[in-house]
Amino acid sequence: MINRIKQKPELKGYLALVLHAHLPFIRHQHQEDVLEERWFYEAMTETYLPLLEVMNHLAEDQIDFRLTLSMTPTLLSLLSDPLMQMRYRAYLTKLIALADAEQARLAKNPTFLALAKQYAKRFRELQQLYERYHGELIPAFKQYQDLGLIEIVTCAATHGFLPLMKTEEAIRAQIMTAVRDYERHFAQKPRGIWLPECGYTLGLDRILKQAGICYFFTDSTAVAFASPQPNRELVAPLLTPYGVTAFPRDPESTSQVWSAEHGYPGDYQYREYYRDIGWDLGWQDPEEWAHIQPHVLPTRERVNTGIKYYRITGKGNQKEPYNPDIALAKTAEHAADFLAKRQKQAQHWYHWLDRKPIMVSPYDAELFGHWWYEGPSFLEQLCRKMFHDQITVKMITPSEYLEEYPLADVGKLNESSWGRNHSAEVWLNGTNDWIYHHLHQAEERMIQLATKHEHLARHGKLQPGMLKRALNQAARELMLAQSSDWAFIMDSQTVLDYAIRRTKQHLGSFHQLCDQIDQEAVENSFLAALEGSNNCLPAIDYSDYIRIQKLSPIPIIPSLADWETCLAETKHRPNVFMLAWEYPPKQVGGLSRAVHELSEALAARGEIVHVITTSVQGAPAFEKRNGVYVHRLAVDHSGDTHFYHWTFEMNLAMIDHLVRWRENGGRMDLLHAHDWMVYHTAREIKASYGLPLIATIHATEWGRNQGNLYTDLQNKIHQMEWKLTYEASRVFVCSSYMKEEVGRIFSLPYDKISVHPNGIEILPSEAKLGRPAEVAKQDKAIFYIGRLVYEKGIQILLDAMPAILSQLPQAKLIIAGSGPMEGELRAKAAQYGDRVLFTGFVSDTYREQLYQAADVCVIPSLYEPFGIVALEAMAHKKPLVLSDTGGLAEIIRHGVDGFKALPGHVDSLAWHIAEILLQPQHARRMADSAYQLLQEHYQWGHIAANIQLEYLKLTHYQPATQAIVTV
């Protein structure tokens, strides 16, 4: 006979129940019985006192439970305020009187009479409990923390949504105020924090670390989408780069309670929240109204009384009487179900992890009792069952878990919240976005004032004591305006007027105080009134707003130290300022590349070059890149702004930036403007500071439209091009063709115009990448790359395909790029089937593959001031066919370095392409000759040297590689 040894049960995982207790500061000193104060009374009656009662029951029965409770500083202010304590006592007394009156009213209704008696008994029990603590609930919660049964964590001072604050100083002030407030109440520093709305953004962990916070809670998506992906998924915390632990919300356990469709609180046996006698009585019966009227608001607005006689029953309007005994039994059933699912969850993860999993289940505390009347009973039943009925899952606090497992994986959290769509959407949308301009402006003003009065020295009329009081109250008003509750209410459209009024009221008081501080005339009566009304956060300290980093006068260089370093690097030699609307990584046309390569070539020869351009996502606002100082400016505009009008806004930003630069000691010796888009900046800065100006005209509106200027916009651009060349001391163009065109259409003296071609950097040969899958080995690849616009002549190239295919059926045209003509060109090419391939915009690697696969490169332009793609083809040693037009025609010699086709001539283009494909040896000789030509004439180092000489003539300085000439 085999003896079977029964396996001893083993602890498999932990459950951390987290209750977030919060109310905004809704104290109204000079008004009694207002709607918003009722939020506090209801939460006291239905949540906070019942939670203490649950803890008392468990402690009396020696149940070893664990709960984590976050208590916001605004809630702590309400709980400890003598006025709110006095008003709550009065509220309870009235509530007991109402319950007693209900027994008389319902004498002939046995079902509801029994419920009325239970309410009367319940309210008296809560009254006795409240008086047992002498109205001081905070020490009662502290007692359970001191016993190790609960852990209390803090929250941002006024529950401000931190990711939407503009400055680090404002975030720091919210957190540091909360930490000091916590110490005042609980005689220790908080180990953890509840981030308001679980809102996390990059860098918050650094501020938390500085405040001494060890851990915080996040939405599940913060960890699920962290980088790198967490090994332990959502059942273990993740350590942030700054060493603060993030506990993610467990979706499975929270949805069982939280879900509006499937959560426990929706069970039909539970009490119906929305059927309250404050709303049910007195609509038609005057006696009922007289009965209920003393218990609604003084304004006669109806409110909940807390006495409700019906259960949820179903989804319809029909409701059945509430049965507390059945509801209580249901809480035991749901607690058992919740525990069973946590056991199953723990057992699953226990086999996969190197540690016991922790399931973090966070909820609004007010869910338990206020919204879900039976919620406190559910919590008590759950704690009892976890203690008595099993040992698979144990309740734990986050600090205890960190003591057991101090090490964790490190990752960068995803920005998130526990709101709608796991984002900031609730707090930033069309209903509430207007508040942030004002809040951000107030942040900046508070920082400015705090920094100015950092030492509170006696500099003027204000005594240091009065000044400190005023600064602290200004900080308090700002924080109260930042409460996330106001934006939340605006989104939900509930008490909308109240949320708007509170936001405006606090901001108005803030600015009035700041004005008085600036004027050194603080009105004591005004300040005292604010201190009396908004008396929360006694540990507030305005110095939290003192600027963390001394700012430079140049916004895109935030650090004063970085600005001073830049000045030191640039003050001893001439500074050239290039103006260009695009610059890498922003790259729309060829201008970006030309300015980029020229500026870096000049920097390589010792010139100090600044490029003033526009911002692009992912690129720093200011950087020194390959010797070039790149200034990327944000441009304010609406989303549908036309490009022409956008350029005007861009010029305003450029002018403002350059004026700041010059007026704060930055050096500026020469302006080099690229095309009409920067005309206003060039003219304004030239005139203001008497600087020499060079204008490079990369192309003209007249040339792009072949001399036909039909629209008002075309004429405006043409006029600005002329004005730019008129203002310039010198005009640069990229070809002799462009020199003739610019001189003729703008009536310029030809000795004012210099030809400086575009160049290209010949890089070491790329490794063979292999032909793209779309280009077969037998294909004869004809390659075009560029924008798909009319003047590039791609339509002519498509018309030439039948003649080419008749001689070379294996010919395949590859068109790389995008543009407004793409749809029309694709339709035109459909007849050729797979003999024409459109790739769209291509990556650098794919472009290199296409060049390597090409048998001939074609540039069929109708108008081309220069043609940088011709140089690219030459650099790849590819045979070249281009149009005999504009500056393009000047690059190569016909029949020596490539072929020139008649512009717009289908047969000429077809003949030259076919000739190259049919005579590969001759084509190869021309490609080698073109490569030699490229090395001799189109290298940026040679071009930059010539441009340096032009700079010298205008600035009277020697080139940077030589000694400076004293003028």
Secondary structure, DSSP 8 states (H G I E B T S, - for coil): ------------EEEEEEEEE-------TT-SS-HHHHHHHHHIIIIIHHHHHHHHHHHHTT----EEEEE-HHHHHHHH-HHHHHHHHHHHHHHHHHHHHHHHHTTT-HHHHHHHHHHHHHHHHHHHHHHHTTT-HHHHHHHHHHTTSEEEEEE-TT-B-GGG-S-HHHHHHHHHHHHHHHHHHHSS--SEEE-GGG-B-TTHHHHHHHTT--EEEE-HHHHHT-BS--TTTTSS-EE-TTS-EEEE--HHHHHHHH-TTTSGGG-TTSB-TT-BHHHHSSSS-HHHHHHHGGGS-TT------S-B-BB--SSSS---B--HHHHHHHHHHHHHHHHHHHHHHHHHHHTTSSS--EEEEEEEGGGBTTTBTTHHHHHHHHHHHHHHS-SSEEE--HHHHHHH-----B-B---B-SSGGGSSGGGSSTTTTHHHHHHHHHHHHHHHHHHHTTT----SSS-HHHHHHHHHHHHHHHHHHTBHHHHHHHHHTSSHHHHHHHHHHHHHHHHHHHHHHHTT---HHHHHHHHHHS---TT--GGGGS-SS-B-SSTTS-BHHHHHHHHHHHTTS-EEEEE-S--TT--SSHHHHHHHHHHHHHHHTT-EEEEEEE--TTS-SEEEETTEEEEEE-----TT--HHHHHHHHHHHHHHHHHHHHHTT----EEEEESGGGHHHHHHHHHHHT--EEEE----HHHHTTT---SHHHHHHHHHHHHHHHH-SEEEESSHHHHHHHHHHTT--GGGEEE-----------------TTS-TT-EEEEEES---GGGTHHHHHHTHHHHHHH-TTEEEEEE---TTHHHHHHHHGGGGGGEEEEES--HHHHHHHHHH-SEEEE--SS-S--HHHHHHHHTT--EEEES-GGGGGTS-BTTTBEEE-TT-HHHHHHHHHHHHH-HHHHHHHHHHHHHHHHHH--HHHHHHHHHHHHHHHH----TTS-----
